[in-house]
């Protein structure tokens, strides 16, 4: 844990860069660069695609703040300055992602880009960006997990949010004599979500490589993230100011995962696209040719012609 990444002077002026703010910025940069690369690879309009992505990225902190307010309304009423604070606190990630989806759909239609294809294109970048953001969470010590004795459990330093949370056990009768000078080992829930985000990004990249139908990569990665956050929810210490039921977020994750699964099934996850032709997976390219075989039919990708696979040549 290192909440302050840089603390020095530059040209006689103090220079302080916090870890969370730095990696939040790096997450945005990463999402843009990766999406730029994928948009170009998929031959989508890069400028318009990045414009839509920019609107989505702007909407994420707005949605995240709105969901955070909805989860603890009385706390915000008692601290009205938090409504417009510039500090990077008071965000609920799922709120931002939920708002980014309709914003992306509307903006992509306005830009003349198929929303499903654009969703696939920006998914790897967004999920890698989430992983980068979790590095900042880990260094800041926020979003920590419950106490654990597992070999990979981590111990945050004295004065960290995890240690302060353990001191609150005094009010519940679980306070120990040495809790003043020791910190518990806890689940590294930030790392769990980092790994899940990278896994979802890798899955999306693989499905894009397989050239499956538009939307399959995005929906598949969404299911992975929802299931990962569902499991992580029961390992993470909830915010003491939350006013919503503990199972509210798990129910939300289940609903989102089921919805994505239904849409994935309707999209025809077992089909691939080759220059406009729908071919049952797996579609295998014949060595040394531009032809793809699916058993009974072959699609000539260069000429866009469907021919009988029983014909030679």
N, C-alpha and C positions, 0 to 999 in steps of 0.2 A: 504494500500500500504506500502510495506517494501522492497525496492530493495536489501538491505543487510540483509541476514539472520543471519550471524555470523560475528562479528568483535571483535576479542580478540587476545590474545597472547598465543602461545603454545611453551613451552621450550625456551622462550625468543624471539621467532620469531612471527611476525604478522600473524594472521590467518584471512583471509577475504573470506567469502563464499557468493556469490550473490544468491538471491532467484531464479532468472531465471536459472542460471547454475545448481543449486542444483536440482530443480524440473525437469530440462531436463534430468539429470542423473537418477533421480528416475523414470522418464517415461520409459527410456530404461530398467532399472532393472525390472520394473513392467511388461512391455511387454514380457520380457524373461521368468519371473516366471509364469505368467498366461499361456503363450503359452506352457511352459513345462508341466503344469498340464493338459491342454486340449489335447495335443499330446498324453500323456500317457492314458488319458481317452478314446481317439478314437483309441487306439492301433496302432498308427503310430510310425515309427522309430524316437525316441526322439532325438538322437544325430544328425542324418542327418537333421531332421526337424529344430532343433535349429541352425544348420550350415547354412541352407537356410535363416532362419530368421535373422541371423547375417549379411549376405550379404545384405539383404533388409534394415536393419537398417543403415548400412554403406552408402547405396545408397541414403537414404532419405536426408541427408544434402547436398549431391552433387546435386541432382535434385532440391532441394529447392533453392540453390545458383544459379543454372543455370537459373531457371525461374525468380528469382529476377533480375538477370543481364539483361535478355531479356525484363523485364518490365521497366527498367530505364537504357538503354545503355549509354546515354550521361553522366549520373551521375557517372557511373563507370569509364568512360574514363577520367572524371575530377578528380576522386579520385582512381587511379589505385591500391593503397595499399589495397583497399577493396576487390580486387579479391582474395587475399590469407590471409586476416585478420584472426586471431585466435579468435577474439571476436565473441560472439554469436549474431551477427547482420547481416542483409541482407539475410534473408531467406523467401521464399514463400512456405508454407506448401504443397500446391497442386502439385508443381513441384516435391517435394520429393516423394509423394505418387504415382504420375504418373510414375516416374522412378523405384520405388520399385516393381511395378507390372510386367514389363517385366523381371527385374532381378530375381524376385521370380519364374516366369514361367520357365525361362531357368535353374535356379539353381535346382528347384524341379525336372525337367525332368532329369537333370544330376544326381541327387541323387536317381532317381528311385521312386519318390513319385508323386502320382496324383496331379497336380497343383490345381485342384478344392478342393480336400480334405485338402490340406495344407493351401490353402487360408481360408477355413472355420476355421481351427484349430488356425491360428494366428490372426484372426479377433478380437475376444474378447480382447486379450492382447494388440494389437495395438491400439484399440479404447479406452481402459482404460488408456493406456499410453498417448494418446492425451489429455484425461481429466486431467491427472496429470500435463502434460506440461502447460495446460491453467491456472493451479494454479500459476505457475511461471510467466505467462504473467500478471495475475491480480496483483500479488505482485509487479511486476516491473512497472506496470502502462502502459504497451504498449498495442497495439491493442484495444484501448478504443473506445467507441461509440460516437455518436453524442449527443448533449445536449438533455435532457429529464426531464420532471417534473413528471414522473410516480413514484409511491410510492417506487418501488425497485431501482430507479436510485441511482447511487453512486457518492460520491464527493471525488475526489482524492485531496491530500494535495497540498499546495502551492509549486511551483517548479516542479510539476509532468508534464509529457508530455501533459496531458489533459489541465492543466492550461496554459502551454506555447502555446498550440494550440489556446486557447481562446484569448491570447494576440495578436495573429496574425490577429485578427479581425480588428485591427487598420488600416490595409492596405486595408480592404474592406469596411470601413465605419461603421462597426458593433461594434466597440470598445466602451466599457463603462467606465465611470469614475472610478468605483470601481473594475474593472477587475484586477487592480494591486494587490489587496489584497484578492480577492475572487476567488474561482474556481467554475465552473459550475457543475451541476449534470448531469451525462451522462449515457447512456445505458451501463450496464455491459456486453458487448459483449463477453468478455472472459468467463464469467459465462454461457452465453447462449450456447456457443460452448461446454463448459464442460458438461452441462446437456445433450446436443444432443449426444455427444460422449458416455456418459454413457448409454443413451437410446439405441443407436445403438449397443453397446456391449451387453446390456441385451437382445435385440432382437436376436442378433446372438447366444447368449447362449441358448435362448429358442428354436430357430429353430434347433440348434444342438441336444438339448434334444429330440426334436420330430423326430430326425433321418430322416430329409428330404434329398433329393438328394444332392450330393456334389455340392457346389457352391451357393446354395440357401441362406445360412446364410451370406456369404460374399457379395453377390449381394444385398441382402435386406439391410444390414447395410450400404453399399455404397450409396444406394438411400437415406437413412435417412440422412447421413452426407452431401450429395450434396444439398439436399433440405434445410437443416438447414443452411449451409453456404450461400446458395442463399439468404435466408431471412436475415441472419446476415450481408450480404454485404451492404445492404441498411441502416443498423443501425450503421455501423462502419465508422469512419473517415478515408478516404483514405490517403495513404502516399503522402506528398506534392511533392515527387521526382518521382512519377510514371509518365510514359510517354505513357502508353497504355490507350485506351478508358475506361471510367468508367464501361461500360457494357461488357467488355471483360471477366471478371471473371464470371458474371452471365451466359453468353452464354456458357462458359466452363462447369459450374455446370449443366446446363440444358442438354447439350450434353452428359455428363457423366451419369446423372440420366436416360436419355432416353435409352442410350446404355445398362446400367445395367438392366433396365426394359425389354428390348428386349431379352437380354441373360437370364434373369430370366424366362421369358415366354418359351424360347426354352429349358431351363433346366427342365421344368415340375415341377413348384413350388408346385403343388398339388399332388405330389407323394412322397411316403416315401420308404425307403430301409430297408428290414428286411432280413439280411443274404443273400443278393443277389437278393431277389425277389422284384419286383416293385409292390407296393400296393397303391391303391387310398386312400388318406387321408379322414377322420381320420382313422388311423389303431389303433384298440383298443385291448389291451391284455386281454384275458379271465382270470378272477380271478382264481388264483391257478394253472394256466397252463403256458406253454411256447408258446401258440398259439395266433396268431393275426388274427382278423376277419376284412374283408372288405366288408361284405354283402354276396357275393356268394362264395367266396373262403376263406380258412383259411391256413395260412402259419405256419408250425411247425418250430419255430426258432431254436430249439435244434437239430432237425433231418434234417432241410433244406428240408422238404417235403411239397408239396402243396396238400391239401386234400379238399374234398367237405365239405362246412360248414353245409350242411344238414345232414351229418352223425353224429351220436351221439358219444360222447367221443372225 
